[in-house]
Amino acid sequence: MNQAWFNLPLSNTSPPYKATTPALASASTRARHPSPSSLVSEAATPATIPFMRHAARKAAAALLSPPTLPSPSSAPLSPPSPSSAPLLRCPQSLPEAGLGRIPRERVPTPIPFARGCHFHDARWLLDETPKRSAAAWTAVIAGCARAGRHADGMGAFAEMLAEGGAAPNAFVLAAVLRCCSGLGDVESGKRIHGWLLRNGVHLDRVLCNAVLDMYAKSGDYELTKRAFRAMVEVDAVSWNIVISACLQSGDILGSTQLFDESPVRDTSSWNTIISGLMRNGCAAKALDRLYHMARAGVEFNHYTYSTALALAGMLSMLDLGRQLHGRVLTSALEADAFVRSSLMDMYCKCGSIKTAVLVFERWSHLTGDMKFAWSTMIAGYVQNGREEEAFEFFRLMLCEGVAADQFTLTSAVAACANAGMVEQGRMFDIAPTKNVALWTSMLCSYASHGKGRMAIKLFNRMTAEKIKPNEVTLVGVLSACSHGRLVSEGEHFFKLMQEEYGIVPSIEHYNCMVDLYGRAGLLDKANIFINENKIKHESIVWKTLLSACRVHKDMEHAKLASESLIQLEQCDAGSYVMLSNMYATHSKWRDISKLRSLMLERGVRKQPGRSWIHLKNTVHTFVAGDAAHPRSSEIYTYLEKLMERLKELGYTSRIDLVAHDVEEEQRETALKFHSEKLAMAFGIISTPSGTPLRIFKNLRICVDCHEAIKYVSRATDREIVVRDLYRFHHFKDAKCSCEDFW
């Protein structure tokens, strides 16, 4: 597919300025923008959610009181039953009088909450108003909904109903439904919707969309579809809500069909389908939609650029990223902090470090929080394996007078932990306050390096100091147990998190347990665990089980896991690759051919493997069979000699993994020049004897390369660290820290 779809000169894609700091930027893993609820000082916290839901139900229940709302009927309010009138369709038999048609009046300015007034000030103004009109109530309730103060909005709605002086208009009801969505209180939303239907309230598009959004956010796609089909008038917002709900349910085919059927596709519509496809692992389909969006001449906004740049980084498409950067410059959106951080992330993932530095250095005080920019850079260093530079950049940040927050400090500690630097322990010990994030960062670092016992010891030290672990901490502990095959310890912590700390297991915790049983060879127990905990719909647990089947050569469970995976994630290339490797191991060439045809039919494209090594402030990147490097001739000559030496030590090529029905010699050649082997060979010929090597790969390290590098560590007397998509592998003296399970 032609990538040059913007027709913009590439010379305009990079700003004309020179880097002065040898840095590598990457987007931070924390959220780019605060949530609406964080924009006000009394925003909702997890501890207040039960209270909020109570307030929401109270407000909805207040509709039960006949004197409160003048309505044609005083029937009790309840969720619409399956036999009721179609969702969102006004009953024809009810007169459009009284509340049958709710007035959509213009809201005047007595309560300026929506224009930035503090909530308490707005409430004071409302309380001081002698006669509180519907317009005054609307301003407060709608303002609460916009600002994320959903519990306050529901409380004000209950007050309005109790006072009985003003009937709620369409603005109020739409805002109340948004508050129900924000609180996750679907039952109250259903009660309000039921009241609307029974009392013949005229449902215009704003109200219909509010109801539709409420059902979509509840996760009930079937109700969302019913509500959508019942709408008389739909707009772009309606289509976007139902497409988003369809994507959230994992129905890729259904969502793309809905998008194609939509007669009104605006910028938000394209953003919805592209980002949704990305979240569901369908990067190739998302890219195709992005091309169509550009060809259709649809205007890009800041969210489009951020999503498209993330896609370019995901697929390592530097040319596409550069063209997007060119468009960003011509659109004058580079000053947007969200877009700029996405640019940094894209360039880092594509290996264009210098350009990422240029983007960072253009970050001005007008762009946004400078502390955020520094944090993004430090996190980027860590993500790209340049831990020493991450730590140096952290020091530079402090010298510039930028105060380190807990997030930045956590990234710096992670950098030291990943690099095995002695500063790691010092920084952790001298930290003035150690919050749960700092403890968790240290613990997870131990877990990712295969040091399960140390992670457990740190967890015990943390709890002894009265620091309460959170959900992420327990993921780290369970991961440490799984990597160390500590089955009884893992089962203990899984039970402890629920009974002692009241943490409800998430899919991450469940997946750690499946991994724990899988690594220990307890595949039957892993399968039973998946069924007993009703997580068969989660693709990640089947991926984990399939990975265990590969190691333990269990075709029976592998078939079960692969069938579930291909049904759940039709576009995820990794699942097909793992299954293909299993078939190749058992010489099932016909099954491999069928699998490839299925991938072609579904438009699944395997992401190319890429490995890189950082030497002398330069990143050297390789792909399988790469001949583009200036020292390719030396690399291949050395690698040929090295492989012969490894065979003398006992290494045997895993030719059973090559998914081609060809001669043994051809399969061995196909394995010999994988990207990680090329990066490793270059590192050896470019550094003094005994120098440790750090290699990075964008995918899971292949079995043959893993086996070969173990022997290389002994043959060259070097420590070799490989960071693949999932974890660190520390090779030394023909052993790996993962104990041959990853």
VMD Tcl script that draws the C-alpha trace (Angstrom):
set ca {
  {0.00 0.00 0.00}
  {1.32 3.40 -0.93}
  {2.56 5.19 2.17}
  {3.07 8.58 0.52}
  {-0.54 9.59 0.90}
  {-0.15 13.12 2.23}
  {1.87 14.45 -0.72}
  {3.82 16.75 1.56}
  {7.56 17.42 1.17}
  {9.47 15.40 3.76}
  {11.88 18.31 4.22}
  {9.15 20.06 6.17}
  {8.65 17.22 8.60}
  {11.49 18.06 10.96}
  {11.94 21.51 12.51}
  {15.15 23.34 11.49}
  {16.96 23.25 14.79}
  {19.93 21.42 16.18}
  {20.00 19.00 19.10}
  {22.24 19.87 21.99}
  {21.38 16.97 24.29}
  {22.10 13.35 23.28}
  {18.68 12.24 24.45}
  {16.07 9.75 23.48}
  {12.48 10.73 23.93}
  {9.40 8.61 24.30}
  {5.88 9.14 25.46}
  {5.21 8.58 29.11}
  {3.00 5.70 30.10}
  {0.87 7.92 32.29}
  {-2.17 9.71 30.92}
  {-1.49 12.73 28.74}
  {-4.45 14.72 30.00}
  {-6.16 14.73 33.36}
  {-9.63 13.29 33.51}
  {-12.50 15.75 33.81}
  {-12.92 14.81 37.46}
  {-9.34 15.84 38.23}
  {-9.99 19.39 37.03}
  {-11.81 20.31 40.21}
  {-10.53 20.18 43.76}
  {-13.31 18.02 45.19}
  {-13.22 15.47 42.35}
  {-14.49 11.96 42.87}
  {-12.16 9.40 44.37}
  {-12.62 5.62 44.46}
  {-13.62 5.87 48.11}
  {-16.56 8.14 47.24}
  {-17.99 5.96 44.46}
  {-20.44 4.04 46.71}
  {-21.78 7.36 48.04}
  {-22.13 8.67 44.48}
  {-24.14 5.66 43.44}
  {-26.37 6.10 46.46}
  {-26.96 9.74 45.49}
  {-27.73 8.70 41.94}
  {-30.26 6.11 43.02}
  {-31.79 8.59 45.45}
  {-32.26 11.10 42.65}
  {-33.82 8.52 40.36}
  {-36.03 7.18 43.14}
  {-37.25 10.72 43.82}
  {-39.17 10.45 40.57}
  {-41.50 8.02 42.36}
  {-43.09 10.86 44.32}
  {-46.25 12.08 42.45}
  {-46.16 15.67 43.80}
  {-42.56 16.14 42.69}
  {-43.05 15.99 38.95}
  {-46.29 16.93 37.24}
  {-46.74 14.04 34.83}
  {-49.54 12.33 32.96}
  {-49.01 9.18 34.99}
  {-47.90 8.40 38.51}
  {-47.03 4.78 37.82}
  {-43.98 3.55 39.72}
  {-40.67 4.04 37.99}
  {-38.84 0.87 36.93}
  {-36.47 -0.24 34.18}
  {-38.18 -0.86 30.87}
  {-39.11 -4.50 30.47}
  {-38.47 -6.53 27.31}
  {-42.14 -6.27 26.49}
  {-42.26 -2.49 26.81}
  {-42.36 -0.05 23.92}
  {-39.23 0.07 21.74}
  {-36.36 1.92 23.35}
  {-36.24 5.63 22.61}
  {-39.55 5.64 20.75}
  {-42.20 7.96 22.16}
  {-45.50 6.11 22.91}
  {-48.01 7.32 20.34}
  {-50.99 7.01 22.66}
  {-49.76 9.62 25.14}
  {-50.54 13.31 24.56}
  {-47.62 15.66 24.05}
  {-48.76 17.96 26.81}
  {-47.33 18.89 30.15}
  {-44.14 16.89 30.32}
  {-45.01 15.10 27.11}
  {-42.82 17.66 25.38}
  {-40.14 19.01 27.68}
  {-39.18 22.61 26.89}
  {-35.68 23.14 25.48}
  {-35.18 26.65 26.78}
  {-32.11 28.81 26.45}
  {-30.19 28.85 29.72}
  {-29.47 32.42 30.91}
  {-26.48 33.46 32.99}
  {-27.46 33.52 36.68}
  {-25.29 30.50 37.54}
  {-21.98 30.75 35.67}
  {-20.73 27.28 36.71}
  {-20.17 26.12 33.16}
  {-17.78 28.98 32.45}
  {-15.30 28.12 35.17}
  {-16.99 29.20 38.40}
  {-16.13 26.94 41.34}
  {-18.85 24.50 42.30}
  {-19.29 25.88 45.82}
  {-19.59 29.43 44.45}
  {-22.19 28.26 41.96}
  {-24.11 26.52 44.74}
  {-23.96 29.64 46.87}
  {-25.39 31.69 44.00}
  {-28.13 29.11 43.50}
  {-28.98 29.05 47.20}
  {-29.16 32.86 47.29}
  {-31.59 32.94 44.36}
  {-35.09 33.66 45.77}
  {-36.96 31.73 43.11}
  {-34.90 28.99 41.56}
  {-36.00 28.54 37.99}
  {-35.47 25.55 35.70}
  {-32.75 27.53 33.95}
  {-30.81 28.00 37.22}
  {-31.06 24.31 38.06}
  {-30.05 23.41 34.51}
  {-26.90 25.51 34.74}
  {-25.75 23.76 37.92}
  {-26.69 20.18 36.96}
  {-25.37 20.41 33.40}
  {-22.21 22.11 34.72}
  {-21.66 19.24 37.18}
  {-22.03 16.73 34.36}
  {-19.49 18.57 32.19}
  {-16.99 18.95 35.05}
  {-17.19 15.32 36.12}
  {-18.95 16.11 39.42}
  {-21.51 13.39 38.82}
  {-22.49 12.81 42.45}
  {-23.04 16.55 42.95}
  {-25.10 16.66 39.79}
  {-27.32 13.83 40.98}
  {-27.64 15.46 44.40}
  {-28.75 18.73 42.80}
  {-31.23 16.81 40.64}
  {-32.74 15.17 43.75}
  {-33.02 18.63 45.35}
  {-34.72 20.03 42.28}
  {-37.30 17.26 42.30}
  {-37.89 17.55 46.05}
  {-38.44 21.32 45.77}
  {-41.06 20.77 43.08}
  {-40.98 24.33 41.80}
  {-39.51 23.64 38.37}
  {-39.94 20.68 36.03}
  {-36.74 19.24 34.52}
  {-36.16 20.16 30.91}
  {-34.37 18.17 28.22}
  {-30.99 19.70 29.17}
  {-31.39 18.55 32.77}
  {-32.45 15.02 31.89}
  {-29.60 14.61 29.39}
  {-27.14 15.84 32.03}
  {-28.60 13.49 34.65}
  {-28.18 10.54 32.31}
  {-24.53 11.57 31.77}
  {-24.09 11.63 35.55}
  {-25.51 8.11 35.78}
  {-23.01 7.00 33.13}
  {-20.16 8.69 34.97}
  {-21.04 6.97 38.24}
  {-21.51 3.60 36.55}
  {-25.02 3.55 37.97}
  {-26.87 1.88 35.12}
  {-29.87 0.98 37.25}
  {-30.66 4.63 37.96}
  {-30.21 5.38 34.26}
  {-32.68 2.65 33.37}
  {-35.17 3.96 35.92}
  {-35.01 7.45 34.43}
  {-35.30 6.05 30.91}
  {-38.31 3.97 31.94}
  {-39.98 7.04 33.41}
  {-39.36 8.95 30.17}
  {-40.99 6.21 28.10}
  {-44.02 5.73 30.34}
  {-44.74 9.44 30.63}
  {-44.61 10.16 26.94}
  {-41.65 12.53 27.13}
  {-40.60 13.70 23.69}
  {-37.10 12.34 23.10}
  {-35.11 14.58 20.82}
  {-31.65 13.65 19.54}
  {-29.80 15.06 22.56}
  {-31.86 13.00 24.98}
  {-31.72 9.93 22.75}
  {-27.95 10.17 22.53}
  {-27.69 10.56 26.31}
  {-29.73 7.37 26.78}
  {-27.69 5.60 24.10}
  {-24.41 6.67 25.71}
  {-25.62 5.49 29.12}
  {-26.30 1.99 27.79}
  {-23.04 1.93 25.83}
  {-20.98 2.82 28.89}
  {-22.73 0.11 30.87}
  {-21.11 -2.44 28.56}
  {-24.46 -3.86 27.47}
  {-24.08 -3.86 23.70}
  {-27.40 -5.59 23.02}
  {-29.36 -2.86 24.85}
  {-27.27 -0.24 23.05}
  {-28.18 -1.77 19.68}
  {-31.88 -1.90 20.62}
  {-31.81 1.74 21.66}
  {-30.02 2.76 18.45}
  {-32.41 0.91 16.17}
  {-35.39 2.49 17.94}
  {-34.18 6.04 17.30}
  {-36.23 7.99 14.75}
  {-33.50 10.55 14.12}
  {-29.79 9.73 14.31}
  {-26.75 11.92 13.83}
  {-22.97 11.44 13.76}
  {-22.90 11.31 17.56}
  {-25.41 8.44 17.59}
  {-23.42 6.44 15.06}
  {-20.14 7.08 16.94}
  {-21.63 5.85 20.23}
  {-22.93 2.58 18.79}
  {-19.73 1.93 16.77}
  {-17.64 2.53 19.89}
  {-19.86 0.15 21.89}
  {-19.52 -2.49 19.18}
  {-15.73 -2.14 19.23}
  {-15.73 -2.36 23.01}
  {-17.59 -5.66 22.78}
  {-14.84 -7.01 20.50}
  {-17.04 -7.30 17.40}
  {-14.57 -6.07 14.77}
  {-16.59 -7.12 11.74}
  {-19.81 -5.65 13.14}
  {-18.17 -2.33 13.97}
  {-16.63 -1.92 10.51}
  {-19.99 -2.77 8.90}
  {-21.71 -0.16 11.08}
  {-19.09 2.41 10.12}
  {-19.54 1.67 6.42}
  {-23.33 1.95 6.79}
  {-23.13 5.32 8.53}
  {-24.30 8.13 6.24}
  {-22.68 10.80 8.45}
  {-18.97 10.27 9.01}
  {-17.21 13.23 10.59}
  {-13.71 13.49 12.09}
  {-14.88 11.94 15.35}
  {-16.35 8.98 13.45}
  {-13.02 8.22 11.79}
  {-11.17 8.70 15.10}
  {-13.55 6.23 16.76}
  {-13.08 3.42 14.25}
  {-9.29 3.87 13.89}
  {-8.53 4.02 17.62}
  {-10.99 1.18 18.32}
  {-9.35 -1.09 15.76}
  {-5.95 -0.32 17.31}
  {-7.20 -1.20 20.79}
  {-8.45 -4.51 19.45}
  {-5.08 -5.40 17.92}
  {-6.11 -4.73 14.31}
  {-3.32 -2.32 13.37}
  {-3.41 -3.21 9.66}
  {-7.15 -2.51 9.44}
  {-6.65 0.73 11.39}
  {-3.96 1.80 8.92}
  {-6.26 1.09 5.98}
  {-8.98 3.27 7.55}
  {-6.44 6.04 8.14}
  {-5.54 5.99 4.45}
  {-9.22 6.17 3.51}
  {-9.75 9.08 5.89}
  {-6.90 11.03 4.28}
  {-8.12 10.28 0.76}
  {-11.63 11.39 1.68}
  {-10.24 14.79 2.65}
  {-11.57 14.60 6.22}
  {-10.00 17.21 8.47}
  {-7.57 15.89 11.11}
  {-7.80 17.22 14.66}
  {-5.33 16.82 17.54}
  {-6.84 13.48 18.53}
  {-6.53 12.17 14.96}
  {-2.85 13.08 14.86}
  {-2.14 11.53 18.26}
  {-3.89 8.30 17.23}
  {-2.23 8.18 13.81}
  {1.21 8.81 15.32}
  {0.65 6.01 17.83}
  {-0.27 3.74 14.91}
  {2.87 4.72 12.99}
  {4.96 3.93 16.07}
  {3.16 0.64 16.61}
  {3.96 -0.46 13.04}
  {7.45 1.15 13.02}
  {6.47 3.16 9.92}
  {8.87 6.10 10.10}
  {7.91 7.50 6.66}
  {4.26 7.65 7.69}
  {5.25 9.30 10.98}
  {7.29 11.94 9.15}
  {4.42 12.77 6.84}
  {2.11 13.10 9.83}
  {4.66 15.42 11.44}
  {4.61 17.51 8.29}
  {0.86 17.82 8.53}
  {1.10 18.71 12.21}
  {3.44 21.60 11.35}
  {1.19 22.94 8.59}
  {-1.82 22.63 10.90}
  {-0.02 24.62 13.64}
  {-0.73 21.86 16.17}
  {2.84 21.16 17.29}
  {2.31 23.30 20.39}
  {-0.37 20.86 21.59}
  {1.20 18.85 24.44}
  {-0.77 15.74 23.54}
  {0.35 15.83 19.90}
  {3.95 16.63 20.83}
  {4.24 13.73 23.26}
  {2.80 11.45 20.55}
  {5.45 12.72 18.14}
  {8.18 11.91 20.66}
  {6.74 8.46 21.21}
  {6.48 7.72 17.50}
  {10.06 8.77 16.70}
  {11.42 6.70 19.59}
  {9.53 3.60 18.55}
  {10.77 4.03 15.00}
  {14.38 4.44 16.16}
  {14.75 8.07 15.03}
  {16.20 9.26 18.32}
  {17.67 12.57 17.18}
  {14.34 13.80 15.88}
  {12.67 12.82 19.14}
  {15.25 14.98 20.92}
  {14.46 17.91 18.63}
  {10.77 17.63 19.47}
  {11.59 17.60 23.17}
  {13.86 20.64 22.92}
  {11.10 22.62 21.24}
  {8.87 22.01 24.26}
  {8.21 25.47 25.66}
  {6.51 26.70 28.78}
  {3.58 27.63 26.58}
  {3.19 24.03 25.44}
  {2.44 22.65 28.85}
  {3.91 21.39 32.09}
  {7.71 21.23 31.78}
  {7.82 18.64 34.53}
  {5.63 16.48 32.31}
  {8.07 16.93 29.40}
  {11.03 15.82 31.50}
  {9.09 12.87 32.88}
  {8.15 11.83 29.36}
  {11.79 11.88 28.31}
  {13.00 9.86 31.29}
  {10.27 7.27 30.80}
  {11.21 7.17 27.12}
  {14.81 6.37 27.91}
  {13.70 3.50 30.12}
  {11.32 2.13 27.48}
  {14.08 2.16 24.88}
  {16.66 0.47 27.06}
  {18.94 3.45 27.58}
  {18.84 3.29 31.35}
  {22.18 4.99 32.03}
  {21.13 7.98 29.95}
  {17.74 8.00 31.66}
  {19.50 8.36 34.99}
  {21.81 11.06 33.65}
  {18.83 12.92 32.25}
  {17.18 12.68 35.65}
  {20.25 14.34 37.18}
  {20.16 17.04 34.51}
  {16.51 17.69 35.30}
  {17.36 18.27 38.96}
  {20.23 20.60 37.96}
  {17.74 22.63 35.90}
  {15.71 23.16 39.06}
  {12.79 20.98 38.03}
  {11.39 19.19 41.07}
  {11.01 15.44 40.77}
  {7.53 14.12 41.44}
  {6.73 10.55 42.42}
  {6.19 9.56 38.80}
  {9.59 10.87 37.70}
  {11.32 9.32 40.69}
  {9.64 5.99 39.96}
  {10.88 6.12 36.34}
  {14.42 6.90 37.52}
  {14.37 3.99 39.95}
  {13.06 1.72 37.20}
  {15.93 2.87 34.96}
  {18.48 1.91 37.58}
  {16.73 -1.37 38.30}
  {16.59 -2.34 34.64}
  {20.27 -1.57 34.17}
  {21.29 -3.27 37.39}
  {22.93 -0.02 38.55}
  {23.98 0.35 42.19}
  {22.21 3.73 42.29}
  {18.96 1.78 42.25}
  {19.17 0.79 45.92}
  {20.59 4.17 46.94}
  {17.84 6.14 45.24}
  {15.18 3.93 46.72}
  {16.65 4.13 50.23}
  {17.25 7.92 50.20}
  {13.81 8.76 48.78}
  {12.24 11.06 51.42}
  {8.86 9.42 51.02}
  {8.26 6.00 49.56}
  {4.74 5.76 48.26}
  {3.15 2.63 46.91}
  {4.20 3.53 43.34}
  {7.88 3.60 44.30}
  {7.67 0.28 46.14}
  {5.76 -1.24 43.23}
  {8.31 -0.02 40.68}
  {11.14 -1.70 42.58}
  {9.13 -4.87 43.07}
  {8.12 -5.12 39.40}
  {11.74 -4.54 38.34}
  {12.81 -7.55 40.39}
  {9.96 -9.58 38.89}
  {10.81 -8.68 35.28}
  {14.44 -9.67 35.86}
  {13.44 -13.10 37.15}
  {14.31 -12.36 40.79}
  {11.12 -13.74 42.31}
  {12.44 -14.34 45.82}
  {13.79 -10.79 46.06}
  {10.44 -9.41 44.89}
  {8.61 -11.37 47.61}
  {11.14 -10.20 50.22}
  {10.56 -6.58 49.14}
  {6.78 -7.09 49.35}
  {7.10 -8.36 52.93}
  {9.29 -5.37 53.80}
  {6.73 -3.02 52.25}
  {3.83 -4.44 54.26}
  {5.95 -4.41 57.44}
  {6.30 -0.63 56.96}
  {2.49 -0.34 56.82}
  {2.37 0.51 53.10}
  {-0.83 -0.98 51.72}
  {-0.25 -2.68 48.35}
  {-2.51 -1.85 45.44}
  {-3.67 -3.84 42.44}
  {-0.45 -3.22 40.48}
  {1.71 -4.31 43.42}
  {-0.08 -7.65 43.51}
  {0.36 -8.07 39.76}
  {4.10 -7.64 40.34}
  {4.16 -10.17 43.19}
  {2.14 -12.76 41.26}
  {4.33 -12.20 38.20}
  {7.42 -12.77 40.33}
  {5.92 -16.04 41.59}
  {5.06 -17.20 38.06}
  {8.53 -16.40 36.68}
  {10.08 -18.25 39.61}
  {7.57 -21.13 39.36}
  {6.64 -20.58 43.00}
  {3.20 -22.19 42.77}
  {2.31 -22.41 46.48}
  {3.52 -18.84 47.09}
  {1.49 -17.56 44.14}
  {-1.66 -19.26 45.37}
  {-1.04 -17.76 48.82}
  {-0.74 -14.20 47.49}
  {-3.78 -14.62 45.21}
  {-5.83 -15.57 48.25}
  {-4.22 -12.86 50.41}
  {-5.04 -10.04 47.99}
  {-8.74 -10.81 48.27}
  {-9.09 -11.72 51.93}
  {-6.52 -9.36 53.50}
  {-6.52 -6.35 51.16}
  {-9.99 -6.59 49.65}
  {-8.66 -6.38 46.09}
  {-11.00 -7.85 43.50}
  {-8.91 -9.81 40.97}
  {-8.65 -8.21 37.54}
  {-7.72 -9.98 34.32}
  {-4.04 -9.15 35.00}
  {-4.16 -11.09 38.27}
  {-6.02 -13.99 36.68}
  {-3.49 -14.10 33.84}
  {-0.59 -14.26 36.32}
  {-2.19 -17.34 37.87}
  {-2.66 -19.00 34.46}
  {0.99 -18.19 33.74}
  {1.99 -19.63 37.13}
  {0.30 -22.97 36.42}
  {1.47 -22.99 32.81}
  {5.13 -22.47 33.67}
  {4.92 -25.27 36.22}
  {3.49 -27.62 33.57}
  {0.10 -27.76 35.30}
  {-1.84 -27.19 32.05}
  {-4.97 -29.02 33.19}
  {-5.04 -26.88 36.32}
  {-4.60 -23.73 34.22}
  {-7.52 -24.72 31.98}
  {-9.73 -25.50 35.00}
  {-8.78 -22.14 36.55}
  {-9.85 -20.32 33.36}
  {-13.23 -22.06 33.34}
  {-13.91 -21.78 37.08}
  {-13.23 -18.03 37.11}
  {-15.32 -17.41 33.96}
  {-12.55 -15.70 32.02}
  {-12.90 -17.72 28.80}
  {-13.76 -14.50 26.97}
  {-10.35 -12.95 27.78}
  {-7.87 -13.57 24.97}
  {-4.78 -12.88 27.08}
  {-5.28 -16.01 29.21}
  {-5.42 -18.20 26.10}
  {-2.24 -16.59 24.78}
  {-0.55 -17.39 28.06}
  {-1.78 -20.98 27.97}
  {-0.70 -21.38 24.33}
  {2.78 -20.14 25.24}
  {2.98 -22.78 27.98}
  {1.81 -25.44 25.52}
  {4.67 -24.48 23.20}
  {7.22 -25.02 25.95}
  {5.70 -28.27 27.21}
  {4.85 -29.51 23.67}
  {1.20 -30.14 24.57}
  {-0.77 -30.15 21.30}
  {-4.10 -31.02 22.95}
  {-4.24 -27.90 25.11}
  {-2.58 -25.87 22.33}
  {-5.45 -26.67 19.97}
  {-8.01 -25.64 22.60}
  {-6.18 -22.37 23.31}
  {-5.62 -21.51 19.65}
  {-9.25 -22.13 18.66}
  {-10.40 -19.80 21.44}
  {-7.81 -17.19 20.48}
  {-8.58 -17.07 16.78}
  {-12.27 -16.71 17.61}
  {-11.67 -13.90 20.13}
  {-8.89 -11.97 18.36}
  {-9.27 -12.36 14.66}
  {-6.67 -9.69 13.88}
  {-3.89 -10.47 16.35}
  {-0.87 -11.74 14.42}
  {0.90 -13.03 17.54}
  {-1.71 -15.73 18.12}
  {-1.37 -17.03 14.56}
  {2.43 -17.01 14.79}
  {2.47 -19.03 18.02}
  {0.07 -21.59 16.57}
  {2.10 -21.73 13.35}
  {5.23 -22.50 15.37}
  {3.39 -25.30 17.16}
  {2.32 -26.78 13.80}
  {5.87 -26.47 12.44}
  {7.28 -28.30 15.47}
  {5.00 -31.24 14.61}
  {5.55 -30.92 10.80}
  {1.89 -30.07 10.16}
  {2.57 -28.21 6.91}
  {-1.02 -28.44 5.64}
  {-2.32 -26.84 8.84}
  {0.24 -24.07 8.46}
  {-0.94 -23.43 4.90}
  {-4.57 -23.20 6.08}
  {-3.56 -20.84 8.86}
  {-1.77 -18.53 6.43}
  {-4.79 -18.49 4.12}
  {-6.96 -17.53 7.09}
  {-4.57 -14.69 7.98}
  {-4.71 -13.44 4.38}
  {-8.50 -13.64 4.33}
  {-8.78 -11.66 7.57}
  {-6.16 -9.10 6.60}
  {-3.81 -10.05 9.43}
  {-0.28 -8.78 8.89}
  {2.64 -9.99 10.99}
  {4.74 -7.18 12.38}
  {8.33 -7.56 11.13}
  {10.89 -8.59 13.75}
  {13.45 -5.93 14.57}
  {16.42 -5.95 16.96}
  {18.73 -3.13 17.94}
  {21.79 -2.45 20.03}
  {23.03 0.88 21.37}
  {26.76 1.53 21.04}
  {28.64 4.85 21.33}
  {25.53 7.05 21.24}
  {24.24 5.31 18.11}
  {21.44 2.78 17.74}
  {22.13 0.01 15.20}
  {18.96 -1.69 14.00}
  {18.71 -5.05 12.22}
  {16.04 -7.18 10.56}
  {16.36 -10.84 9.56}
  {18.81 -11.31 6.70}
  {19.72 -7.61 6.86}
  {22.48 -6.52 4.49}
  {22.04 -2.76 4.86}
  {24.50 -2.26 7.72}
  {27.92 -0.84 6.69}
  {29.65 -3.74 8.45}
  {27.35 -6.47 7.12}
  {30.22 -8.44 5.58}
  {32.10 -8.59 8.90}
  {28.92 -9.47 10.81}
  {28.03 -12.41 8.57}
  {31.60 -13.74 8.45}
  {31.88 -13.67 12.23}
  {28.41 -15.17 12.70}
  {29.25 -18.14 10.45}
  {32.36 -18.91 12.55}
  {30.49 -18.37 15.80}
  {27.71 -20.81 14.89}
  {30.28 -23.50 14.15}
  {31.86 -22.90 17.56}
  {28.45 -23.19 19.24}
  {27.82 -26.57 17.63}
  {31.05 -27.79 19.17}
  {29.69 -26.76 22.58}
  {26.46 -28.71 22.03}
  {24.13 -26.22 20.34}
  {21.65 -27.63 17.82}
  {19.54 -25.45 15.50}
  {15.79 -25.62 16.15}
  {14.95 -26.27 12.50}
  {11.60 -27.69 13.63}
  {10.47 -24.09 14.19}
  {10.83 -23.02 10.54}
  {7.35 -22.95 9.05}
  {8.41 -24.18 5.60}
  {8.44 -27.70 4.20}
  {12.01 -27.35 2.83}
  {15.32 -29.12 3.22}
  {17.04 -29.13 6.61}
  {19.97 -27.02 5.39}
  {17.65 -24.29 4.09}
  {15.77 -24.18 7.38}
  {19.02 -23.90 9.31}
  {20.10 -20.97 7.12}
  {16.75 -19.26 7.72}
  {17.37 -19.40 11.48}
  {21.04 -18.39 11.38}
  {20.50 -14.77 10.40}
  {17.64 -13.69 12.65}
  {17.74 -10.04 13.73}
  {18.79 -10.72 17.35}
  {21.74 -12.85 16.17}
  {22.89 -10.08 13.82}
  {22.66 -7.46 16.59}
  {24.55 -9.74 18.95}
  {27.31 -10.47 16.42}
  {27.73 -6.77 15.71}
  {27.98 -6.06 19.43}
  {30.68 -8.69 19.89}
  {32.90 -7.47 17.05}
  {32.44 -3.83 18.10}
  {33.29 -4.03 21.82}
  {36.25 -5.25 23.90}
  {36.28 -8.87 25.06}
  {34.08 -9.51 28.09}
  {31.97 -6.35 27.66}
  {28.29 -6.96 28.59}
  {25.84 -6.55 25.72}
  {22.27 -5.22 25.82}
  {20.05 -6.09 22.88}
  {16.40 -5.14 22.33}
  {13.72 -6.76 20.23}
  {10.23 -5.52 19.34}
  {8.72 -9.04 19.46}
  {9.11 -12.16 21.59}
  {12.62 -13.63 21.22}
  {12.51 -16.80 19.13}
  {13.32 -20.18 20.67}
  {16.34 -20.83 18.48}
  {17.90 -17.42 19.17}
  {17.28 -17.89 22.88}
  {19.10 -21.22 22.79}
  {21.96 -19.85 20.67}
  {22.56 -16.82 22.90}
  {22.84 -19.08 25.94}
  {25.78 -20.84 24.27}
  {27.24 -17.54 23.04}
  {27.38 -16.24 26.62}
  {29.60 -19.21 27.50}
  {31.68 -19.18 24.30}
  {32.51 -15.46 24.62}
  {32.48 -15.23 28.42}
  {30.04 -12.32 28.28}
  {26.85 -11.34 30.03}
  {24.18 -10.70 27.40}
  {20.87 -9.05 28.26}
  {18.01 -9.25 25.76}
  {14.87 -7.20 26.34}
  {12.05 -8.58 24.22}
  {8.39 -7.57 24.12}
  {7.61 -9.38 27.37}
  {10.62 -9.41 29.71}
  {14.38 -9.22 30.30}
  {16.55 -12.25 29.56}
  {19.89 -12.30 31.40}
  {22.24 -14.77 29.70}
  {25.38 -15.87 31.50}
  {27.43 -19.08 31.37}
  {24.88 -20.83 29.10}
  {21.93 -20.05 31.39}
  {19.06 -17.58 31.20}
  {17.27 -15.86 34.06}
  {13.90 -16.92 32.61}
  {14.85 -20.59 33.04}
  {13.78 -21.22 29.42}
  {10.19 -20.10 29.97}
  {8.94 -16.84 28.51}
}
mol new
graphics top color blue
foreach p $ca { graphics top sphere $p radius 0.5 }
foreach p [lrange $ca 0 end-1] q [lrange $ca 1 end] { graphics top cylinder $p $q radius 0.2 }
display resetview
